[in-house]
Each structure stands twice: as C-alpha cells, then as structure tokens.
C-alpha cells in the first residue's frame, strides 16, 4: 500500500487529490518532487482565450492545473489538467491524454521497471510500452533520436 492507496486504480476527482497521491509515490520511491500550481482560467494552459482578469470558467468553477517533476532517472514530469487528463513525459517522450485516474499506475510501472521499449525492423521504429492494470498498456511512438541511455536500456 502506498500512502493509503492500494494498487488498484482509484478515483482522483481533483487535481489536488492527484498531487497528493504523486507526493506519496515520490516518497515511496525515494524521489524528489517539485510541484507548481496554476489556478484560474487565466493561468491554465488550455484556457488561453479566457481573457484578461477572468479566473473562473463560465460555470463559475475555478480550474486547477499542476505541473509535477520527479527527480532521478528516468526523468519524469506530469502535467495534470483540470479536465481530468494528464500529459506524462518520460525521458522526453510525451504521453498525452492519460486519464488522471491512471497516472499513479503509469508512474508505478515506470518507477518499478515494468515500462519497456519495443522495436521493429520494418518499418524501423520504437515504442514506449507502459503496462497498466486490467491488461492494458499505454503505447507511445519514440523517435530514434530520443533513445537516450535509459530508454535504450529497456529495448526488448
């Protein structure tokens, strides 16, 4: 059990709930963590058209976005969006549209060494494969020039 969370996917209703779980994961895996928050429609990245001085959405809610960086290798960052999804970057490979509820399981797979890179000969290519609960996996194309030491060490 990590910070009160079991290994099954849980529901993370808010950005702050997700940040709390990410802090627990960082402590469990002995990684430094740095978190920055953007709160308000005028500060979040997907609401650039909100206008000057407009902080709430049309429904009156106050959107909250967070950017989390983990220390150590592999280099991992997470941008949690108010809409309930995240962009996770692992060694410069961007994994967009990860549901917020899958972020902890995604990170556990990376930190525990379950994530790997598959290769194919023709056409040549690489994919980062991150196993998720329920026999699912997130797969992301990896350009060859991004194969640094950590990714190269996980090629199967």
C-alpha positions, 0 to 999 in steps of 0.5 A: 500500500502506498500512502493509503492507496492500494494498487488498484486504480482509484478515483482522483476527482481533483487535481489536488487529490492527484498531487497528493497521491504523486507526493506519496509515490515520490516518497515511496520511491525515494524521489524528489518532487517539485510541484507548481500550481496554476489556478484560474482560467487565466493561468491554465494552459488550455484556457488561453482565450479566457481573457484578461482578469477572468479566473473562473470558467463560465460555470463559475468553477475555478480550474486547477492545473499542476505541473509535477517533476520527479527527480532521478532517472528516468526523468519524469514530469506530469502535467495534470489538467483540470479536465481530468487528463494528464500529459506524462513525459518520460525521458522526453517522450510525451504521453498525452491524454492519460486519464488522471485516474491512471497516472499513479499506475503509469508512474508505478510501472515506470518507477518499478521497471515494468515500462519497456521499449519495443522495436521493429525492423520494418518499418524501423521504429520504437515504442514506449510500452507502459503496462497498466492494470486490467491488461492494458498498456499505454503505447507511445511512438519514440523517435530514434533520436530520443533513445537516450541511455535509459530508454535504450536500456529497456529495448526488448 
